Amino acid sequence: MLKAVLLQLGATLLATAIGAVFFGQRGAVSAALGGLSVVIPSWLFALRLAALARRGATTHVAAFVVGELVKVASIVGLLMLGLALYPDAHWGALLIALILALKANLFAFLVKT
């Protein structure tokens, strides 16, 4: 799970660099905002699942579903907070970084440990 979060962080850094090249500082900040809005809740979710696995909890499915719901709500909340704090966001850069970070975990299975 942490491998997927690292891939999301890499995708966010890549999107931030691309945003900086094409849209300047405004694009870089917007891309970082979009990507980190996904990376931070995913990282916390991965830590929670790792803690549950060490504890040997028997309610893994319920914990996963509730954790995923909290993660999605956190992503939406962080996006709203970020847009409230940075109203001059470049929507293109933000959406590109958001999509790249969300889809980066699909490639986690390609990285061998």
C-alpha positions, -999 to +999 in steps of 0.1 A: +000+000+000+028+024+008+043+016-027+011+030-042+014+062-021+050+066-033+038+063-069+012+089-062+038+112-047+060+107-078+031+115-101+024+146-081+060+158-084+059+151-121+027+170-125+040+199-105+071+201-127+050+200-158+027+226-144+056+248-136+070+245-172+037+251-190+018+274-165+044+290-143+043+293-106+005+294-105+004+261-124+030+245-101+012+255-069-022+243-084-007+210-094+009+205-060-024+213-044-043+188-066-018+160-061-012+164-024-050+165-018-048+128-029-014+118-015-020+129+021-053+110+027-039+079+009-008+079+031-029+082+062-052+054+049-021+031+042-008+038+077-042+029+092-044-004+072-008-013+082-017-007+119-048-029+116-028-056+099-003-057+127-030-057+153-047-087+137-081-071+135-109-094+123-130-066+108-106-059+078-134-055+053-154-030+074-122-011+083-113-009+046-147+004+035-149+030+063-113+040+057-119+044+020-150+065+026-130+087+050-102+090+024-126+101-003-142+127+020-108+139+030-097+143-006-128+164-013-123+184+019-087+191+011-095+202-024-122+226-011-098+239+016-070+244-009-092+262-033-105+285-005-069+293+005-056+297-031-085+310-052-061+318-081-057+281-089-051+270-125-078+245-130-060+226-158-029+220-138-049+211-107-071+185-126-041+170-144-023+164-111-054+152-094-061+126-121-024+115-123-023+110-085-055+091-085-045+068-113-009+063-102-019+036-078-031+014-107+006+010-117+017-001-082+013-037-092+040-032-119+067-022-094+083-053-080+094-053-044 
